[in-house]
């Protein structure tokens, strides 16, 4: 009785705080404030820094007053390369030059104040630094029409039409948010027509997943099929976007029989699904169906993000059970050791997980909006404030891409599954320590012996490449590690048509010595362009001679009644 009451209260707190734990934030601020109060040397350093900054800003103001045209060459602080807020020429003219320089100095001071305070735990330091950054981002002079010279110029040029258009955009977005409609113009990319349009057929369906088999486009195919296990946090077609950048279409054109799981968008009936269910009803069921269609052939298993973590767990369990059905394992932006799991770890501690568990227990699932909000906060400059400036102050809607349309097509996650995922993998790091249990039996990645192709991206805020790289000391298997330019999604959706990408690649042989990540960075060869051809070459060397394509689906009444690709689960909202 008491536990149920506590759960209800915690769920109410979670709803009122957008599932951000006030306890976590309070403890972090107390830790930081008390330790800073007990560190007179750090406070003296901060006083010295603000004095030095004031002197730099004063000298800058004097130089601008004497020679306004030289403001850009005498700036007292340069923003980091990834900060594009003040790149426009107007920001380097008085008085906006002084305004943005003062803001950047404040940003520099608060970063110094919230980091490297003796005695503060790293987790609390990250929380305090993150919150300070959010407040500063909100107060940036670029976010307000009277202090943004680019907006002022546009307003003058258009006689205020940009602000009228921006107001219309704002009202439209408010209406769409209130009625749970997708963002404006997202219907430009229609699932099954413009995206997720590679021909194929659903060959298996259960209460959790559909398995799609894609129609061959070559006269002969490699005998070993490819099974793709996408993340269940979003729709599967991140790997089957427009025809020109569809990885699935590319694999089919290279002579592979491709299967892909499409996860159901869970609701109340799926609230009690577990991670073991995602293995049994998803990956294991797919393997069984593939073996019925293509008997006695091993599978090139490929996992993306959370799907890669699930695949790593399955590969470890199969190795323990002497199940030799895999030919190779490919992991895209996949974490298997969660001790340094990126900026998402800001939201993961005991207080936060307890709140989320209570809210998910009450609702039955984690809503898509909560996950989208967390990702937007992590990259507030790129995903929130810059968009608001362009759409509400400049009055311009950003052109929609297929990747943006996919990103808006969000999904939910079952309460029990997501709770176990957060607690066992993020909080307890059970997988990397050999304590994660599959059907009550512990599994270890050390048992995996199949060759692994592992891809990470340089600008990944979800799965930092150094975290993905830790797979090297969790298994003695052969690992071909690729580090490509781009982010968590754009680095993977990296068709050979793109010429603005590059990648590094280096193979560690089975049983080879561990190479620290920074040393790997120096020794790995760098190549221009997409990493897709390198993966195809890697697959080819581990595949048999091409043969006749297999039949499409199973010769049964049930299989014949299933829909064509992209199936039905992908349309669930």
HUBEL-V639504 format. One line per field, one symbol per residue. ss: DSSP state (a for helix, b for strand, c for the rest). phi: phi as a letter, one per 40 degrees, with the letter a starting at -180 (. if undefined). burial: # if it has 16 or more other C-alpha atoms within 10 Angstrom, else .. Layout:
# HUBEL-V639504
ss->???
phi->???
burial->???
This chain:
# HUBEL-V639504
ss->caaaaaaaaaaaaaaacccccaaaaaaaaaaaaaaaaccaaaaaaaaaaaaaaaaaaaaaaaaaaacaaaccccccccccccccccccaaaacccaaaaaaaaaaaaaaaaaaacccccccaaaaaaaaaaaaaaaaaccaaacaaacaaaaaaaaaaccaaaaaaaaaaaaaaaaaacccccccaaaccbcccbccccbbbbbbcccbbbbbbcccccbbccccbbbbccccbcaaaacccaaacaaaaaaaccccbbbbbbccccaaaccccaaaaaaaaaaaaaaaaaaacccccbbbbbbcaaaaaaaaaaaaaaacccccbbbbbbbccccccccccaaaaaccaaaaaaaaaaaaaacbbcaaaaaaaaaaacaaaaaaaaaaaaaaccccccccaaaaaaacbccbbaaaaaaaaaaaaacccccccccbbccbbccaaaccccbbbbbbcccccccaaaaaaaaacccccbbbbbbcccccccccccccccccbbbbbbbccccccccaaaaaaacbbbbcccaaaaaaaaaacccccbbccccccccaaaacccbccccaaacc
phi->.cccccccccccccccbfgcccccccccccdcccccccbcccccccccccccccccccccccccccadcccccbccabcccccccbccdccbbccccccccccccccccccccbbfcdgccdcccccccccccccccccdcccbccbbcccccccccbfgccccccccccccccccccbfccddgcccbccgbcbfbccaacbaabcbabbbbcccbbcbbccccbbbbccccacccdcaccdcbcccccccccgbcbbacbccccbdcbcccbcccccccbcccccccccccbcgbcbccbbbfccccccccccccccccfcbcccabbbbfbcbbbcbcgcccdcbadcccccccccccccgacccccccccccccbccccbcccccccbbcgbccccbcccccccccbbbddcccccdcccccccfcccbgbcbbfgbcbbccccbccbbbbbbcbcccbdccccccdcbbacccbbbbbbchcdbccccbccccbcbaabaabbcdgcccbddccddccccbbcgccddccdcccdcbbccdacdcccgccbccccccccccgbccccb
burial->......##.#####....###..##..##.###.##.....#...#..##..#..##..##.##...#..#...###.#.....##...####.###########.#########.#..#..########.###.###.####.#.######.##....########.##..#.........#..#..#.##..###########..##########..#######################..########.##############..##.####.##########.###.##..########################....#########################.##################.....##.##.###.##############....##.##.##########################.###.....#####################################################.....######.#...........#...#.#..####..##..##..#.....##.###....#..######.##...
